[in-house]
Amino acid sequence: MRTSRRVDRRRKPNPLHGVTYIDYKDVGLLRRFISDRGKIRSRRVTGVTVQQQKQLARAIKNAREMALLPYGSRPATRDGKP
């Protein structure tokens, strides 16, 4: 007989708890949800809700168009210097 193991998975605390509006001009907040390569992090990684992820994606895309955030990271050169 197999013994069943119980995996205790706890939910990540929501980093946007208490935030009512995600503004595209709040670059400090938006940078927390972008990887070092410039990609938008997934819900699994960040722990936000579906609605918040949609608002974040829209705000990040708006900030990129307004040149407040870069579209991607700067590529490294051959000698390793940026």
N, C-alpha and C positions, 0 to 999 in steps of 0.2 A: 504494500500500500504506500502510496505517496503521501507525504505530509505536505499540506498546502502552506505555503509561506504567504504571509500578508505583507504587501509592500505599502509602506506608509509614505504616500506622496502628498506633500503639502503644497498648497497653492502658493505661488509667488505673491508677495504683496504688490498691489497695483501701484506703480510709480506715479500714476496720474490721479490718485485718490484726492479728491477735493478740488481738482482743476475743472472748472466749468466750461472754459473755452480755450481751444488750442489755436493760438495766433501764429501766423506765418512769420511775423516779425520777431517772435521770441526765439532767436537763434540758439541761445543757450539751452533751452528746453529741447529743441529739435535735434541738436547735436547728440544728445544722449541716446537717440533712437536711430542713429546712422552709424554704420560700421566704419572702420578705418579705410576701407576701400570705397566708401561713398554710397553703399547700398543701404536701403531701408531695412532695419532688423525686423524679424518676424514676430508674431504675437507669442509664439512659444518661448522665444528668447526674452522678450521684454515683459510679458505678463500683463498686457493691457487687454481691454475688452474689444469685441468686434467693432463697435461703434467708434471707440477711441482710435483703433488702428486705421479705420477709414479716414477719420479726421486728421490723424498724424500724416498719413500718406498724402492727402490733399494739401496740407500745410507745407510739407517738405517740398512737394512739387512746385507750389506757388513761390516758396522762398528761393528755389533754384532758378525759376524764371526771372525773379527780381534780382538775381545775382547776390543774394544774401548767403546762400550756401553753394558750394561747388557741386558740379554734377558727378565728379569722381575724384579719386585721389591723384596726386601728381605721380607720374611714372618715374621709377628710379632709372638712372643712367647706368651704363655698363660698369663704371668704376664705383658704383654704390652711392655716389653723391647726388642729391636731388637737384 
